[in-house]
Structure formats: structure tokens, C-alpha cells
Amino acid sequence: MGALADKLLVCSQTERQLRALLQPGENLASVSMWADCAKGYCGDLTTEMKAFVQANPEHHHYHYTDIPFQHIQYDSRAVGASEHDVVSILPQAIHVLQGHREAQNNPHALTARQALLLLAHGVGDLHQPLHVGSAYIDASDRFVDPLRTDGVGTGVVEPTKGGNLLLIDGGRSLHAYWDSTVVRYAMKRVAVMSHEAYVDYLLTTYPDQETADGDAAVWPRMWAEESLRLAEEAHRGLVVGQRRLLHDQRHGDHFVWSVSVPDGYDRRSSSVAERALMRAGKRLALVLQSVWPG
């Protein structure tokens, strides 16, 4: 996603403005994983990451929202939503880059560089359907749309945490499948071996420009609702098995479910993921162009 946005912004005024917030040698592609690395996924935290984590104790929540996938609209009061979720944090990041840094627009007190780093990652997260729409399962191990937060996690209704607790044929999680496996399958389907070649393929295959009206700070909510529809499609046809209780030293006791996917799921999901990835890269560029035109 970041590499696609980089290509779209080459030699633009937007790119020149970006350089003021990026360190030497950085670009959108290279910083797109910064927010994940701040969670400790890339080894020891840098001094910059440590300061961010200390100032943002809820930063793990900035990557997703767990709206039931049956919904067609994002509601900040819905089960799975929070003031720290990706649909809340991205407008704040955009406000900061726009220069609106008052407390009401920036309750997490993000710096301009932090806002850019979160935006470069979060737009991609927002376009991964399972970072927005999540499954909840009732006591009979069936998908259910929970009406109230206080019933979740009681055994009557259990969360799947964006599909992290749904295991395809008992193995890899549905979430991990949508994070990476579908992209590798999409690349294989069009016979490209490198991410650079895949970016060129996407720009050639989908040449239309991305557009949006109004203030850029409202766009993340619209994109989240688009991802909700894709999340419903991602869960369509899944067959859920009986729950199993696991003990995890990090997360404690929790349930997991084995799921079987329908025939053709790989091809269907890779097509969805390809278009979502293309839109994410173009939309990241679009947001930045709206902040720094030219």
C-alpha cells in the first residue's frame, strides 16, 4: 500500500511536504509497518517508539474495530467500537496533519510525525475487512449479531477478535489469512514475484483515479463501512466447528473454533483483497494530497 502511494506522489508538492516529517531514507513504504513495530513485532523498540507507547497506552487498539460483520454502518456505540479504534484514530491523524491540533480534534495528543506514521499504516488496516468487521459466536457455535456489549465474553456470546480465534481447518487464523495469505495468492494468480512488480501491475490494471468529496477526516468512516460489507462476504459460507478452550500465557483462557471455507474461497478472497489493497494505496495518496495539494 505504501509503495503504491509513493509511486503516485513522485515529484509532487505532497511528496516534498512529506519529507519534512520523514527521516532521511524513509518513504511511505518503509514506515508503513512502524505502528506494528511499536507493538514489539519487529524486535526492540526504538527510542521514538518507546515514547509513543508511553504516551499512547491504548495504541494496540488503533489498528482495528470489531463491529459485528452483519452491520452495514459503523456506529461508535456499537459492540466492538471504541474511542481508540481505527475509525476514531484516523480522523484525528488527519486533523493533526491539517493543522487542527486542538484537544477536541486530537484527544490522543498526536504529533504530526506520529499522525503520519499512524495514517501510513492505518489506511491499510482499514481496508483489511477483518480489521473492521468481526464475527461473534453464540453458545451453539453459530454466528450471531450481539445487541449489547455486556453479554459478550460470557459464554453466551463470544468474540473472535477479528477472526484471530477462527482457525481455518484448525490451523492458521482467518485473520492471518486475510492479512497476508490472500495477497500472496493474488500475486501468484497474476504471476508476479515481487512487491514492486505487483504495485506496477495494480497501477496498470486499475488506472482510474480515486476520488472523494468533503473533508478528508470523514473519509475513514466511509471506508470502514465499505470494509464492513467485505467482512460480511469474508464470512459467507464458512462452516464453524465446535469450540475448544485453549490456555495462552499471554491472553489467558479463551475459545477457538475451527472453520472450513467453501470451494473457490481462495480465488474469491484474493480478488476482494487485491481491489482493497489497490484502493488503500490510492486513498492514502489522496488523503495526503488533500492535506498538501500540488
FENBELSUL-V588656 format. One record per helix or strand. SS is the DSSP state (H for helix, E for strand). FROM is the first residue (numbers start at 1). LEN is the number of residues. If there is no record, write none. Layout:
SS:FROM:LEN / SS:FROM:LEN
//
This chain:
H:2:7 / H:13:6 / H:28:4 / H:34:4 / H:47:9 / H:59:5 / E:67:2 / H:86:13 / H:112:15 / H:129:3 / E:133:2 / E:136:3 / E:143:1 / H:149:3 / E:152:1 / E:157:3 / E:166:3 / E:173:1 / H:174:16 / H:195:11 / H:216:20 / E:239:2 / E:244:5 / E:252:9 / H:265:27
//
